[in-house]
Amino acid sequence: MVKLVNEAISDVISVIQKSDDYQKCVELKQKMAHNKELMKVIEELKKAQQVYIKNGSVDKSVVDSLKEKLYEFPIYVVYMQHLEKVNEMISYVEDDLNDFFTRLSN
């Protein structure tokens, strides 16, 4: 039974990884890595989020401003659109797995 579940999960992962949206995310992420200006904004945002989460000393408007700045990069916008679709696929599978294991344990 465990082997079958593992195989099924591997199959689902494979389907997601072969999807057009996932492939586009990988492609765009590689392209974004070469955009120094975009990567600078992403790093600034990461640092600001870490400080905000750790001790709340960063003004949330700084974080929000950096997020808005990211959406000025068309490649980032397209990346996020595809990433949202990939996340929806993952969420759908996660919900089904949770239902399956809940029924199995009851």
C-alpha positions, 0 to 999 in steps of 0.5 A: 500500500505504501509503495503504491501511494509513493508511486502515485505521489511520484507520478503526480509530482512528475505531471506537475513538473512536466506541466507548461506552467512549471516549465515556464516558471523554471525558464523565467526564474533562470532569466530573472537570475540574470537581471541584476536590477530585479535580483537586487529588489528581490534581495532587498525584499527578502532582507526587509521581510526577515527583519520585519518578521524577526523584530518588526522594526522595519516599517511594513510600508517598506516591504509593501513598496518593494513588493510593488517595485517587483511588479514593475518588471514584466518578467516577474509578473509573468513568472508570478502568473505561472507560479500561481497556477503551479501552486494551485495544482499543488494545493489541489493535490494536497487537498485530495491527499489530505482527504484520502488520508483522513478517510483512510485513518477513519 
